[in-house]
Amino acid sequence: MPGRRSTSSVEISSEELLGPLNEIERKYAPPRLFVAGRLEFPLPHPRVAIVGTRTPSDEGRRIARKLAGTLARQGVIIVSGLARGIDTEAHKAAIDANGVTIAVLGTSLHQTYPLENVALQSAIMRSHLAVSQFDDRHPTSPRNFVLRNRTMALVADASVIVESGEGGGSLHQGWEALRLGRPLFIHTHEFAKPRLAWPREMADYGAVQFKEPGDILDFLPSARLGLAAVSFDQA
């Protein structure tokens, strides 16, 4: 219901969280979600998912931090999956920028994976928002994280893959975003790696190569613009 706010764990429908869904979105939406945090429902726009490898390069970490922090300062809600690597960098950068972040979990709300992110998940559940489609009785398995990526693509207005190898979990997120008709962005550095086939394959289906935050903001609903001059090369 409009204006509903969660400060403890509650069960809601996907449409309560996100607002009205179209036929394709409804087909892939979880029948129920468990949420904890301080955001009102339905969630405000714009929301951008930033995802990538669990073992990023130093450059990948820098790009993720810069992108998440810059977008968060412009009022964009940063969505990610609480995994180690790019996800963790995105959540932390959004918080450090005094922005808002949403964690879409592959576990129940009362579990944490990886364990090193217990404090981060707790902070998100207190002051931001955590979302799970799994109740406490649901066993954690690798498939949970594939389903999590599908839900994260639904939660976000657009998705960004910062860095990934072939077969990385973030690629599930990319294909789900494209299936939903949502914008998908891939950093230009990934196109420059000759061993990677997935950036060009996704581009054939509509993914957009980006270099700067402004390239993404132009595609977002209700985003405050003015970042054309902001560069990842700036400190």
ABEGO torsion letter per residue (X at the ends): XBGBBBABBBBBBAAAAAEBBBAAAAAABBABBBBBEABBOBBBOBBBBBBEBABBBAAAAAAAAAAAAAAAAAGBBBBBAGBBEAAAAAAAAAAAAGBBBBBBBABBAABBOBAAAAAAAAAAAAABBBBBABBAABBBBAAAAAAAAAAAAAABABBBBABBBBGBAAAAAAAAAAAAGBBBBBBAAAAABAABAAAAAAAAAGBBBBABAAAAAAABBGBBBGAAABBAABX
